[in-house]
């Protein structure tokens, strides 16, 4: 499906890289258009910078990461720890998603370790359903046109592949990203400010290596070196055709 459009809609700058970076590079190499949308601006992601400074820095890092991929980047401007699935935020997300008009959307797992991720998944799920509804108004001026159709919706693995109770949340299928691991690491490295933050607040050092270790674990589950996982939303009203599975068929793996 060369010419198709993939929107990676996640909570914070660097989430798309950690959870789906290899998949994004695969699709880009297949001729897909890609945009990364973050709902939050990353303004709490520092132990040394003021809010305004880290917001500017993280926006610059996110743009640099997207540029390395060959993708566009947009931010909904919400604040860290204040991402909520409500009517006001839904209008913002629908407007930004309509501007890109995706064929496929990837977002967070509905079950994850923090509410920003889970609320982002809820918002993106609702927005994906509403994109093509002609009478749904975002109240933006001027508003974007309704999308052509409801995009297919996929959920990435939760961080570390674990739910809130520390239990493995297995994907529907895996994508072998061994050939894109170097690109995934390089793209994530553009978020340089996050190494110090993750080390001080989460106790995670060498976050590039931690991300690689998670991808290696998922690869071991499906018989390849490195992998990322996806689940497809198959409820009423959403496309059920295996669009990404078909596009990535040479890389799809199962347990």
TAPECOR-V477016 format. One record per residue. BURIAL is I if it has 16 or more other ideal C-beta (glycine too) atoms within 10 Angstrom, else O. Layout:
BEGIN
BURIAL + BURIAL
END
This chain:
BEGIN
O + O + O + I + I + I + I + I + I + I + I + I + I + I + I + I + I + I + I + I + I + I + I + I + I + I + I + I + O + O + O + I + I + I + I + I + I + I + I + I + I + I + I + I + I + I + O + O + I + O + O + O + O + I + I + O + I + I + I + O + I + I + I + O + I + I + O + I + I + O + I + I + I + I + I + I + O + I + O + I + O + O + I + I + I + O + O + O + I + I + I + I + I + I + I + I + I + I + I + I + I + I + I + I + I + I + I + I + I + I + I + I + O + I + I + I + I + I + I + I + I + I + I + I + I + I + I + I + I + I + I + O + O + O + O + I + O + I + O + O + O + O + O + I + O + I + I + O + O + I + I + I + I + I + I + I + I + I + I + O + I + I + O + O + O + O + O + O + I + O + I + O + I + I + I + I + I + O + O + I + I + O + I + I + I + I + I + I + I + I + I + O + I + I + O + I + I + I + O + O + O + O + O + O + O + O + I + O + O + O + I + I + O + I + I + O + O + I + I + O + I + I + O + I + O + I + I + I + I + I + I + I + I + O + O + O + O + I + I + O + O + I + I + I + I + O + I + I + O + O + I + I + I + O + O
END
